[in-house]
């Protein structure tokens, strides 16, 4: 197989002058969708500028088919307080929510983490990987300070046992687009405040 040969038998040399990576600007999974997903990566991470620790998990969507293989990143502030919290009381509430979320994920994965006292290490966390469960997806929105407009993505608002809920996509609704004034920008700012304050457990 030559350097420019592709897995489908074609050659990359035939690409021409234009190419866009597929899925480079995918719309988020609609808010309220129930998807079947599993964690395929999870570990402790440290915020570079402040040293606070959190658990970083990556979900892979298994179903429905139209969202299969999507990745959703999940920060769980189970030790240190989330630096985006508006005050200490909010940070403590967020930490409680994150611990409950991790405990629910663990319960759906067999309960090995909560069976042990104390903080799990990276090896312990692997017990929750590759265990499909139902995740409810929501959408975060915030201003894109580099390119203007708004950025959007998914976050996991709830988990439940596999088979406990129907796997289905919710109806997609228009996303805030930013711009100069107007209702869509205000909606985007409100969604951004929700992300940055105390609603999202990542």
C-alpha positions in Angstrom: 0.0 0.0 0.0 1.5 3.3 -1.1 1.6 6.4 1.0 -1.4 8.2 -0.7 -3.5 5.0 -0.9 -6.8 5.1 1.1 -8.5 2.2 2.8 -11.3 2.3 0.3 -9.0 1.7 -2.6 -9.0 5.3 -3.8 -6.0 7.6 -3.6 -5.7 10.8 -1.6 -4.0 12.3 -4.6 -7.4 12.5 -6.3 -8.8 14.9 -3.6 -8.4 18.1 -5.6 -8.1 21.6 -4.1 -10.9 21.4 -1.5 -11.4 19.1 1.5 -13.4 19.4 4.7 -13.0 16.9 7.5 -16.4 15.1 7.9 -18.2 16.1 11.1 -16.0 19.1 11.7 -19.0 21.3 12.5 -21.6 18.9 13.7 -24.7 20.2 15.5 -25.0 19.0 19.1 -27.3 16.1 19.9 -30.7 17.8 20.6 -31.3 18.7 24.3 -33.4 16.2 26.1 -32.3 13.3 24.0 -31.8 9.9 25.7 -28.8 8.1 24.2 -27.1 4.8 25.0 -23.5 5.6 25.8 -20.5 4.3 27.7 -17.4 5.9 29.2 -14.3 4.8 27.2 -11.8 7.0 29.0 -11.7 8.3 32.5 -8.9 9.7 34.7 -7.9 12.4 37.2 -6.7 15.6 35.7 -5.3 18.8 37.1 -6.2 22.3 36.0 -2.9 23.7 34.8 -3.3 27.3 36.0 -4.7 26.6 39.4 -3.8 23.0 40.3 -7.4 22.0 41.1 -8.2 18.3 40.4 -11.3 16.9 38.7 -12.2 13.6 37.0 -12.3 13.8 33.2 -14.5 11.2 31.5 -15.2 10.7 27.8 -18.5 9.2 26.7 -19.0 7.4 23.4 -22.6 7.3 22.1 -23.7 3.9 20.9 -27.3 4.7 19.9 -29.4 6.1 18.3 -27.7 5.4 15.0 -27.6 9.0 13.8 -25.4 9.9 16.8 -23.3 6.7 17.0 -19.7 7.3 17.9 -20.2 10.9 19.0 -17.9 11.8 21.9 -19.1 13.9 24.9 -16.6 15.1 27.5 -17.6 15.3 31.1 -15.7 17.0 34.0 -16.7 15.8 37.4 -15.5 18.2 40.2 -15.7 15.6 43.0 -12.7 16.9 45.0 -11.8 20.5 44.5 -14.4 23.2 43.9 -15.2 24.0 40.3 -13.4 27.4 39.7 -16.3 28.5 37.5 -18.7 28.5 40.5 -19.8 32.0 41.4 -19.1 31.5 45.1 -18.0 28.8 47.6 -21.6 27.7 48.5 -22.3 27.1 44.8 -19.1 25.2 44.4 -20.0 22.9 47.3 -23.4 22.2 45.7 -21.7 21.5 42.4 -19.3 19.1 44.1 -22.2 17.3 45.8 -23.9 16.9 42.4 -20.7 15.7 40.8 -20.3 13.0 43.5 -23.9 11.9 43.1 -23.4 11.7 39.3 -20.2 9.6 39.8 -22.0 7.3 42.3 -24.9 6.8 39.8 -22.5 6.1 37.0 -20.8 3.6 39.3 -24.1 2.0 40.3 -24.9 1.4 36.6 -21.4 -0.1 36.1 -21.6 -2.6 39.0 -20.9 -0.5 42.1 -17.2 -1.2 42.5 -16.2 2.4 43.3 -18.6 3.1 46.1 -17.8 -0.3 47.6 -14.4 1.1 48.6 -13.8 3.8 51.1 -11.9 6.9 50.1 -10.9 8.5 46.8 -10.6 6.2 43.8 -7.4 6.2 41.8 -7.1 6.1 38.0 -7.0 2.3 38.1 -10.2 2.2 40.2 -12.0 4.5 37.8 -11.5 2.0 35.0 -14.3 0.0 36.7 -16.9 2.3 35.1 -15.6 2.0 31.5 -17.3 0.1 28.8 -20.5 -0.2 30.6 -23.5 1.1 28.5 -26.1 3.2 30.2 -28.7 5.7 29.3 -27.5 9.3 29.2 -29.7 12.4 28.9 -28.0 15.0 26.8 -28.3 18.8 27.2 -26.6 21.6 25.3 -24.2 24.2 26.5 -23.7 27.5 24.6 -21.1 30.2 25.1 -19.6 33.0 23.1 -16.7 32.0 20.8 -14.1 34.6 21.8 -11.8 33.6 18.9 -14.1 33.5 16.0 -17.3 35.4 17.1 -20.7 33.9 17.3 -21.5 31.0 19.6 -20.0 27.7 20.5 -22.2 24.7 21.4 -21.7 21.3 22.7 -23.3 18.5 24.7 -23.2 17.7 28.4 -24.5 14.8 30.4 -27.4 15.9 32.6 -28.6 12.5 33.8 -27.7 8.8 33.8 -29.9 5.8 34.2 -29.7 2.0 33.8 -29.6 0.5 30.3 -33.2 -0.4 29.3 -34.8 1.9 31.8 -35.7 4.6 29.2 -36.4 4.6 25.5 -33.3 5.6 23.4 -34.5 8.4 21.2 -33.4 11.8 20.0 -35.4 14.8 21.0 -36.6 17.4 18.5 -33.8 19.7 17.5 -34.4 23.4 18.3 -32.6 26.4 16.9 -29.4 27.2 18.7 -28.3 30.8 19.7 -26.1 32.1 17.0 -24.6 35.3 18.6 -24.2 38.4 16.6 -24.8 42.0 17.4 -27.6 42.3 19.9 -31.0 40.6 19.5 -32.8 37.8 21.3 -30.5 35.0 20.1 -27.5 36.6 21.6 -29.3 37.2 24.9 -30.4 33.5 24.9 -26.8 32.6 24.3 -25.6 34.7 27.1 -28.2 33.1 29.4 -27.1 29.6 28.4 -23.5 30.6 28.9 -24.2 31.9 32.4 -25.9 28.6 33.1 -22.7 26.8 32.0 -20.4 29.0 34.0 -22.4 29.2 37.2 -24.0 26.1 38.8 -26.1 24.1 36.4 -23.7 21.8 34.6 -21.7 19.2 36.4 -18.6 19.4 34.3 
